[in-house]
Amino acid sequence: MSKIQEIAEAIEGGKSKVIGGLVEAALAEGIDPLKILNEGMIATMGVVGEKFKKAEIFVPEMLVAARTMKKGVEVLKPKLGSGAATSAGKCIIGTVSGDLHDIGKNLVAMMIESAGFEVIDLGVDVPADSFINTLKANPDTKVVAVSGLLTTTMPAMKDIVGAIKNSGQKGFKVIIGGAPITQEFADQIGADGYSADAASAAALAKKLAS
Ligand code: B12
């Protein structure tokens, strides 16, 4: 079995004790960290999601898979990103209110940080007020990034983006993302940008901030 398959199986099976060692072994074999992330980890969360949808697994299994992926990402983190030294400005990031998913948001935060931004991470379940108060406290913010994984929290994303845009604060762009989000939805709610994954989110943030 390849190291990537072993990592995928460990995540799916929620084997958080072995994941760190497996990621280290894969890195030692010279496997590209991005390949480990995309093929071993992110793809596996898609499989986990499908199994949940078909009621083959339930929330606890989804949770342990998520915890295992997080542990794996910790080991991978120093190997990802460019470690850019120059400051591209500030980026405020958070997952919308009502939504507790943060793996994708954390990856986006990590890649945006590697692209040279100072990242202020508000965590999960973030209401519009928190985004706006943080913007007011950090008027030099260049990008506000809003994540959402549930179709049921897409209306909250619309409200949050609207409230941020109408807050009277200036000089920043709003980007959105998450599994159910599309460019069409971003256009509809007046966001300045959308991207489908963490690497392109960082490129988008850089483009919009310059
Ligand atoms: C792990 C997981 C959980 C974990 C979350 C743990 C955690 N700390 O995040 C737990 C168990 C807590 C959970 C709970 C629930 N979950 Co859940 N979960 C998932 C699962 C399996 C994986 C999500 C994930 O981490 N993916 C991997 C990451 C890397 O991908 P990502 O988040 O999409 O992020 C990438 C891009 O979207 C993008 N991106 C993300 N954010 C942003 C932001 C910006 C600005 C940009 C530009 C890009 C960007 O870049 C990221 C990196 O490439 C998904 C299945 C799936 N296919 O998504 C279901 C899923 C999202 N969950 C689902 C559901 C239904 C739930 C629950 C309602 C279940 C329940 N009955 O309680 C609860 C809701 C809790 C809540 N209020 O939030 C459904 C949602 C269905 C829907 N259409 O809304 C899914 C799709 C499963 C399914 N197929 O049914 N879940």
Boltz pocket constraint, residues with backbone or C-beta under 6 A from the ligand:
constraints:
  - pocket:
      binder: B
      contacts: [[A, 41], [A, 42], [A, 45], [A, 46], [A, 48], [A, 49], [A, 50], [A, 52], [A, 53], [A, 59], [A, 60], [A, 62], [A, 63], [A, 66], [A, 98], [A, 99], [A, 100], [A, 101], [A, 102], [A, 103], [A, 104], [A, 105], [A, 107], [A, 108], [A, 144], [A, 145], [A, 146], [A, 147], [A, 148], [A, 149], [A, 150], [A, 151], [A, 152], [A, 175], [A, 176], [A, 177], [A, 178], [A, 179], [A, 180], [A, 193], [A, 194], [A, 195], [A, 196], [A, 197], [A, 198], [A, 199], [A, 201]]
      max_distance: 6.0
